């Protein structure tokens, strides 16, 4: 089979959580551009529908918007059921929804902040994977792609991201465990670990428009520390997303793929 045929997603359906903006929107665009129909899920239903309308207009694919809170098992099951009902099936699932935290040293870290971050970034991935797996194992086919982070592979370098690093480390491990568990049923599970990407995560903390001198100093250190000499953009994740969603990665499961500009090479 030609590689272009391997990456053709016509006839398949993808679901993307946290898909109204940023990396999730880039995933949704990549899936639709490769021929898949897409369900864009976001906690903000209006944002999900607006993103769906834009992607549908740009690609000609069927794209629906669904509002759901991934920290709720009832809502993750509902979003998968709605996807299958409206689009006919589910072949690809991106468990991507995530939030950042207001960092602090451990002595000052609020346990409520821990609960908030873990509920979305780790429990949300678990519940999304569970809901998708229930459907995919019945059809003996599917690809689940979790969004981890390089902070799931290395320690935080000074931003106080205690809950975030713990959650993303958990995502790496649940990816490995579910890959082994679901492999006999031909459902693959992998993860993508982005480094620092210009998105609205953390109320715009990662955007170039910030003015806080402390944050700007952190930005400068990130740039200095990244061998490719630039931050990532959401479009930088499209290639790996398509690879993992498609049959081009048919023999790949249980691995976390860093997209980090060389951060982990140092």
Buried (B, 14 or more C-beta within 10 A) or exposed (E): EEEEEBBBBEEBBBBBBBBBBBBBBBBBBBBBBBBBBBBBBBBEBEBBBBBBBBBBEEBEBBBBBBBBBBBBBEBBBBBBBBBBEEBEBBBBBBBBBBBBBBBBEEEEBEEEBBEBBBBBBBBBBBBBBBBBBEBBBEEEBBBBBBBBBBBBBBEEEEBBBBBBBBBBBBBBBBBBEBBEEBEEBBBBBBBBBBBBBBBEBBEEBBBEEBEEEEBEEBBEEBBEBBEBEEBBBBEBBBEBBBBBBBBBBEEBBBBBBBBBBEBEEE
